[in-house]
Structure formats: structure tokens, C-alpha cells
Amino acid sequence: MKKISMLCGFLVFLVSCNSEKQKADLLVYNAKVYTVDSTFSKIEAFAVKDGKFFETGTTAGLKDKYEYAQIIDAEGKAVYPGFIDAHAHFYGLGLQQQKVELTGTKSFKEVVSRIVEFQKKHHLDYITGRGWDQNDWEVKEFPAKDTLDVLFPDTPVAITRIDGHAMLVNQAALDKANITTKTKFQGGDIEQKDGKLTGILVDNPMELIEATQEEPDFQERKEALLSAQEICLKYGLTTVDDAGLPREVIETIDSLQKSGELKMRIYAMVANSPQNLDYYLSKGPYKTERLNVRSVKFYEDGALGSRGAALKKPYSDRPNHFGALLSPISDLKDIAARVAKSEFQLNTHAIGDSANYLVLKTYDSLLDDTTDRRWRVEHSQVIDPEDFHYFSKNIIPSVQPTHATSDMYWAEDRLGPERIKGAYAYKKLLQEAGLVALGTDFPVEKVSPFLTFYAAVSRQDTENYPEGGFMKDQALSREETLKGMTIWAAYANFEENEKGSIEAGKFADFVILDRDLMEVALDSVPETKVIRTFINGEQVYKN
């Protein structure tokens, strides 16, 4: 009897050992999860362990399978992979919080009023700001510096157009930069009227002004990055592609991520400068779980709104004006050839059909014998019908749907009725490339990925204009749009095996929303709210 009792006790012990549950960090259940996997499957629940999705499945199948440190009942809410903004200016957004905010101004008078109020509070030695757009004003012309000269005769003022490709400065700023009517420049414009400077600088000459402004120190860079993070997390962004950063900012990002202060994942495009290229191309790509430095950002032209985009034929609303290349063709070819010899990706800003042709032709000549370089054309905004065929999974279009709905009021005036047909052509780009990476270009546009989603699918503004949508044949489906904000954006970053979908083994980056983007009435999408945002399985935002 004693032996039998001992044997029974041993068996009970074995059973209890075998039934001890494996530990996991988090369970999300009772959810409507869009995995964005290869079959675009939907599931009810998933487990997270060590910062990664551990297992996906049903509520019943997972709820009792593991011992969880935290359990979240999603109450039937929609859950998506963390959103990726494939083209933005994360650091620039943060810096903007320290400047005059001019977005949404309806007249130059309002611009001046905001500058005056800002200066009353801050008493700066040099006033900077961003966001004005003359296309939103009754008088759709560039402003002049006269009023700023009177109000701020001794304080330099430099305010940048919303697209970042034009700037209005006062005489004090011009004097500080030694800019006169005789100043030489290449790529852009220093506008004159009746032999006098108007204060408008377009593209490259802006660098002369920027060179006279003090560079932010480490603390200012830190504040900017953390401010940008706070804004982005509440919109469910978990990765942001920052389109053009100098070395000191990239190193600040790395430092803050390592200290745990900066949670956001950053795909950093290295700003094209001799110093940056010498440093990064010699070292090779730099990769951590939160920072990926493996691309170079190059500018080939300006923006359509400031008539700086380089076109094959003159602007329809400005005879004999073609825009401008910001870099000579020889520079594009030299930089591209240099990058092609490295492991880095090249991401080139191209708006006009001329700039796009030059970029696409250059890419094609260098990538002809390669299959997985994934070089990107940032914006791919105006394409000659003859040039769409260059796009592929090796030459990727990176586009911003809200540019279409911001520009649609005046874009045809710039381009004419025929050329507009090849502009903002996201469906055509998708058909040629097999994917599109979607972003916002914030702070040029608003941060919200829900506006991206709405603009891509509806091709309307938030007032449902125009009826039927702007060039509606170029709209993306809801599924295509979600892929462009997640798995396709991850692919464009060489990160599709670690993020962009909710699958076992990938980083546990996800968002819980207050509505289902795939099923709600389309006009309610812009009002979507994020309930929670998670990076690495850690809750980084809760509404």
C-alpha cells in the first residue's frame, strides 16, 4: 500500500508539472484583428512574449493556454499592425513645435498676426515658422517682405512655405545672410520685382538663410524628438521613415532609443551631404531594433505648389517656366552610382515629370542587373505616361495620398488637362510596381494616418469634395491602402520580416481603434481615434 501511495503521489506530481502553463507577457482577445498577412486573414486573439507576437488564433484557443502577465479584452474593437508612415519629417515636426505655426492661415494678414503674437510671448532674436500656403488665400500669390520689414526692422524673420520648398524672409534676415540682387545661386530662385528683392526664396537659396541660424543643441534636439513622438503615438504610428537627417540627429535618436526615452521606431534616410555620405557609406548600414540607417535621401527638384517641380514642358499657368532641378544631372548620376556600390538604398525626391524621368532612367541604368535594391522615388507625383513602366518592386513609388487632396484645387491649373492624368496616379503606380508605400510628408500634411486612408480611398477632402472623388479611377481599395500603411511600407524599408503584419515572430507593434477602417462609412474614417498604441508589446499610448 505504501508503494502504491508513493507511486500515485509521483504520478500526481508529474501531471502537475506537465500541466504548468508556459508564461507569456500579454494576451489580447475578443478582438477583430486584421493581421495583414499574406492572405489578409482576420483573427480573434494573439499572445505576446518578449516584445514579439508569440501566437495568433482564437480567444478560446489562447485564453487558457498560457499564463499571462497582462490580459486585454478588446471588446470586439478593431486591431491593426502598428502604422508605418513611409515618408515624413519626424524631427522636423518636433522642431515645428518650437516655431510659429502658420498652417491653415487664410491670408497673409493672418500670417503676420500669428508672428506678432508669437514674438510677444517668446522675444526671440531670430523668428522662424512654417506652414503658410498662398494657394489657400484669396490672393494666390507669393507674399512680399514689406510688412515684416516694418514690424521687425532689426529681428530676422524666416517663415517657410508648408511644402518646405519656399521661404519668405525680411530684410534683416537677408542682410544677415548677405543676400542681394547680385547673389548667385543654382537650383531655385531669389525672387525680384522691379529690381528689388521681394523676400521670397525658392529651394536651394533657402540654404543661405538656414546657414545663418543656430543649430539646435542636444537638449533642443531631444525636446523636438520627444515632442514628435508624443504626437505620433496618439495616431497609432509605431514606425516613421524620416526623409533626410544629418548625422547628429541620427545619433541623438539612437541615444534616446537606447536610454528608453524614445520608443518610436525610425527608418532614417541620411541627408545627402559630402560629410554624411563619407561617414555612412564607409561604415555600412546601422541597424538596431528601433533604428534602421540604410538609405540616402536625395532631392532632384522642388514642389508643385511653389512651381519648383521640374516639368518637361512649361507650367500651364506660368509661360516659359519649367521649375528647376535642385541638383545637376551629373550629381544625381554620381551620387546614385556611389550608392549603388554600397549596401544603401537611394530614396530620391521627385515631383515633376522631368525630375521623375531623370530619376527613373538613372535608377534603371544602375539596377538593371540587380533584383532586391528597392530604391525609392519619393512622391512620384507627376509621371509622363511613357515612364510608368520603370516602376517595380525594385523601383518603388513612395506616395502621400493627402498631397492629392490638398493639391487638387489648383493642380490642373499648374499642369493642364492632359498632364494632370499622370499625376497622383496611385492605382497606376500600384499596378506597375506591385506595391505602394504610403506616408504623409508631415508636417507638410497632417500627421493622421486616418486622413491618409481616407484620401487614398475616397480621393476627397473632409467636406466630401469633389463629388465622386478627384481622379477617382486612381483611388486605392481599403485593403490596398492598409497594406500601403503597414506591410508594403515595411517592405520598402527592408523590414517586412519583422514588422508590418501581426504574425508570430514579428515585433508586437499594434493599435486598437475605436472603429473598423475596413467597414465603417468612409466619411467617418477621418474621425477615427486610437484607443491604445503598443510598441514591442509595451503600451505607449492610451486614450
C-alpha positions, 0 to 999 in steps of 0.5 A, spaced: 500 500 500 505 504 501 508 503 494 502 504 491 501 511 495 508 513 493 507 511 486 500 515 485 503 521 489 509 521 483 504 520 478 500 526 481 506 530 481 508 529 474 501 531 471 502 537 475 508 539 472 506 537 465 500 541 466 504 548 468 502 553 463 508 556 459 508 564 461 507 569 456 507 577 457 500 579 454 494 576 451 489 580 447 482 577 445 475 578 443 478 582 438 477 583 430 484 583 428 486 584 421 493 581 421 495 583 414 498 577 412 499 574 406 492 572 405 489 578 409 486 573 414 482 576 420 483 573 427 480 573 434 486 573 439 494 573 439 499 572 445 505 576 446 512 574 449 518 578 449 516 584 445 514 579 439 507 576 437 508 569 440 501 566 437 495 568 433 488 564 433 482 564 437 480 567 444 478 560 446 484 557 443 489 562 447 485 564 453 487 558 457 493 556 454 498 560 457 499 564 463 499 571 462 502 577 465 497 582 462 490 580 459 486 585 454 479 584 452 478 588 446 471 588 446 470 586 439 474 593 437 478 593 431 486 591 431 491 593 426 499 592 425 502 598 428 502 604 422 508 605 418 508 612 415 513 611 409 515 618 408 515 624 413 519 629 417 519 626 424 524 631 427 522 636 423 515 636 426 518 636 433 522 642 431 515 645 428 513 645 435 518 650 437 516 655 431 510 659 429 505 655 426 502 658 420 498 652 417 491 653 415 492 661 415 487 664 410 491 670 408 497 673 409 494 678 414 493 672 418 500 670 417 503 676 420 498 676 426 500 669 428 508 672 428 506 678 432 503 674 437 508 669 437 514 674 438 510 677 444 510 671 448 517 668 446 522 675 444 526 671 440 532 674 436 531 670 430 523 668 428 522 662 424 515 658 422 512 654 417 506 652 414 503 658 410 500 656 403 498 662 398 494 657 394 489 657 400 488 665 400 484 669 396 490 672 393 494 666 390 500 669 390 507 669 393 507 674 399 512 680 399 517 682 405 514 689 406 510 688 412 515 684 416 520 689 414 516 694 418 514 690 424 521 687 425 526 692 422 532 689 426 529 681 428 530 676 422 524 673 420 524 666 416 517 663 415 517 657 410 512 655 405 508 648 408 511 644 402 518 646 405 520 648 398 519 656 399 521 661 404 519 668 405 524 672 409 525 680 411 530 684 410 534 683 416 534 676 415 537 677 408 542 682 410 544 677 415 545 672 410 548 677 405 543 676 400 542 681 394 540 682 387 547 680 385 547 673 389 548 667 385 545 661 386 543 654 382 537 650 383 531 655 385 530 662 385 531 669 389 525 672 387 525 680 384 520 685 382 522 691 379 529 690 381 528 689 388 528 683 392 521 681 394 523 676 400 521 670 397 526 664 396 525 658 392 529 651 394 536 651 394 537 659 396 533 657 402 540 654 404 543 661 405 538 663 410 538 656 414 546 657 414 545 663 418 541 660 424 543 656 430 543 649 430 539 646 435 543 643 441 542 636 444 537 638 449 533 642 443 534 636 439 531 631 444 525 636 446 523 636 438 524 628 438 520 627 444 515 632 442 514 628 435 513 622 438 508 624 443 504 626 437 505 620 433 503 615 438 496 618 439 495 616 431 497 609 432 504 610 428 509 605 431 514 606 425 516 613 421 521 613 415 524 620 416 526 623 409 533 626 410 537 627 417 544 629 418 548 625 422 547 628 429 540 627 429 541 620 427 545 619 433 541 623 438 535 618 436 539 612 437 541 615 444 534 616 446 532 609 443 537 606 447 536 610 454 528 608 453 526 615 452 524 614 445 520 608 443 518 610 436 521 606 431 525 610 425 527 608 418 532 614 417 534 616 410 541 620 411 541 627 408 545 627 402 551 631 404 559 630 402 560 629 410 554 624 411 555 620 405 563 619 407 561 617 414 555 612 412 557 609 406 564 607 409 561 604 415 555 600 412 548 600 414 546 601 422 541 597 424 538 596 431 531 594 433 528 601 433 533 604 428 534 602 421 540 607 417 540 604 410 538 609 405 540 616 402 535 621 401 536 625 395 532 631 392 532 632 384 527 638 384 522 642 388 514 642 389 508 643 385 505 648 389 511 653 389 512 651 381 519 648 383 517 641 380 521 640 374 516 639 368 518 637 361 514 642 358 512 649 361 507 650 367 500 651 364 499 657 368 506 660 368 509 661 360 516 659 359 517 656 366 519 649 367 521 649 375 528 647 376 532 641 378 535 642 385 541 638 383 545 637 376 544 631 372 551 629 373 550 629 381 544 625 381 548 620 376 554 620 381 551 620 387 546 614 385 552 610 382 556 611 389 550 608 392 549 603 388 556 600 390 554 600 397 549 596 401 544 603 401 538 604 398 537 611 394 530 614 396 530 620 391 525 626 391 521 627 385 515 631 383 515 633 376 515 629 370 522 631 368 525 630 375 521 623 375 524 621 368 531 623 370 530 619 376 527 613 373 532 612 367 538 613 372 535 608 377 534 603 371 541 604 368 544 602 375 539 596 377 538 593 371 542 587 373 540 587 380 533 584 383 532 586 391 535 594 391 528 597 392 530 604 391 525 609 392 522 615 388 519 619 393 512 622 391 512 620 384 507 625 383 507 627 376 509 621 371 509 622 363 505 616 361 511 613 357 515 612 364 510 608 368 513 602 366 520 603 370 516 602 376 517 595 380 518 592 386 525 594 385 523 601 383 518 603 388 513 609 388 513 612 395 506 616 395 502 621 400 495 620 398 493 627 402 498 631 397 492 629 392 487 632 396 490 638 398 493 639 391 487 638 387 484 645 387 489 648 383 493 642 380 490 642 373 491 649 373 499 648 374 499 642 369 493 642 364 488 637 362 492 632 359 498 632 364 494 632 370 492 624 368 499 622 370 499 625 376 497 622 383 496 616 379 496 611 385 492 605 382 497 606 376 503 606 380 500 600 384 499 596 378 506 597 375 510 596 381 506 591 385 506 595 391 505 602 394 508 605 400 504 610 403 506 616 408 504 623 409 510 628 408 508 631 415 508 636 417 507 638 410 500 634 411 497 632 417 500 627 421 493 622 421 494 616 418 486 616 418 486 622 413 491 618 409 486 612 408 481 616 407 484 620 401 487 614 398 480 611 398 475 616 397 480 621 393 476 627 397 477 632 402 473 632 409 467 636 406 466 630 401 469 634 395 469 633 389 463 629 388 465 622 386 472 623 388 478 627 384 481 622 379 477 617 382 479 611 377 486 612 381 483 611 388 486 605 392 481 599 395 481 599 403 485 593 403 490 596 398 491 602 402 492 598 409 497 594 406 500 601 403 500 603 411 503 597 414 506 591 410 508 594 403 511 600 407 515 595 411 517 592 405 520 598 402 524 599 408 527 592 408 523 590 414 517 586 412 520 580 416 519 583 422 514 588 422 508 590 418 503 584 419 501 581 426 504 574 425 508 570 430 515 572 430 514 579 428 515 585 433 508 586 437 507 593 434 499 594 434 493 599 435 486 598 437 481 603 434 475 605 436 472 603 429 473 598 423 477 602 417 475 596 413 467 597 414 465 603 417 462 609 412 468 612 409 466 619 411 467 617 418 474 614 417 477 621 418 474 621 425 477 615 427 481 615 434 486 610 437 484 607 443 491 604 445 498 604 441 503 598 443 510 598 441 514 591 442 508 589 446 509 595 451 503 600 451 505 607 449 499 610 448 492 610 451 486 614 450 
